Amino acid sequence: MSVNIWIILSAAVLTYLTRAGGHLVLSRFERIHPRVEAGLDAVPAAVLTTLVAPAAASGGPAEIASLVVAAIAALRGGMLTVFLCGGATLIVLRQFFG
């Protein structure tokens, strides 16, 4: 097997172990402190920001337009609506802007 396959497989295993380990640690507590819960609730927004920020900073017109469409969709719809609207806009506009 090539080195790339080993890197992908080891990253997948480590990602799974990290997620399972976090679940096992938190399942040992009857109640979670409100500050810990607030921090865990902020993780999805932080991850989404790390994905969106590079596209906003160095993206072309297609990326910026899809971010605007996704932001507008976020005002009315749920998470699936945001992803579908933003993704569809990005796919269509990349056909025009390359």
C-alpha positions, 0 to 999 in steps of 0.5 A, a space after each residue: 500500500 502507498 503511504 497516502 493510504 496509511 495516512 488516510 487510514 491512521 487519520 480515520 482511526 485517530 479521529 474515531 478514537 478522539 470522538 469515542 474517547 470524548 463520549 466515554 469521558 463525558 458519559 462518566 458524569 451525571 451532570 455536565 458543568 454549564 461552562 463545559 456545555 457552553 464550550 461544547 456547544 460552541 465547537 460546531 460554530 468554531 469548526 464552521 468558521 475555520 472552513 468558511 474564513 479561508 473562502 471568504 478571505 481568498 475566494 473568488 466571486 463564486 465563493 463570496 456569492 455562495 457565502 452571502 446566499 448561505 448567510 441569507 438562507 441561515 436567517 430563515 432555514 435550518 442547517 440543511 437549507 444553508 448547506 444546500 443553498 450555499 453548495 448549489 450556488 457555489 456549483 452553479 457559479 463556478 461553472 461561470 467563473 471557473 
